[in-house]
């Protein structure tokens, strides 16, 4: 029973274009959402987060959008660079009752030069 | 100056052995976690400790026992290792209290032969 879903296992994008990674969740108790980037043989690295009181958060080339009614969030990377090639995990947590980060299965992004 | 460090990075051992993975964080965080990434690449929480107290214990065989000697350390002991325990284990830490991201170690790849 996946509470956090990333339905695209992989995505290929041309360098300089926009990458859009999607994530859906089912648990309405989730109120904090995060994106992590992971290179092979390394741990996940925190990228950007958003709390449920916002619908957009931006940090440089990375923007996360949250649509609470649809229980959907997305990560936009503009412009995409070859160094962005990695696996991207969406994660969610409920701030009340102990903090447990629930991860999606990940999307492998390949940015082609 | 690694924020979350875990040792060893690789561990190959025979079935039936007992092994430990160590984790230390120098971020001053109150909450520490162990996650398991299985062969399908899902990241699933195993345990969560807050101020040395166990707060989350997912459905994990009791052969796995976390031990937190102090806030900065959360070690994972595994008894009677089985083939199915082969996975990558990640330690992480966060400030806790909601709306804070987790920082991950580089992972320990455990192979049981």
Interface residues (C-beta under 8 A of the other chain):
Chain A: X31 X32 X34 X36 X41 X42 X43 X44 X45 X46 X49 X51 X87 X89 X93 X95 X96 X98 X99 X100 X101 X102 X103 X105 X106
Chain B: X4 X31 X33 X35 X40 X41 X42 X43 X44 X45 X48 X50 X55 X56 X90 X92 X94 X96 X97 X98 X99 X100 X101 X102 X103 X104 X105 X106 X107
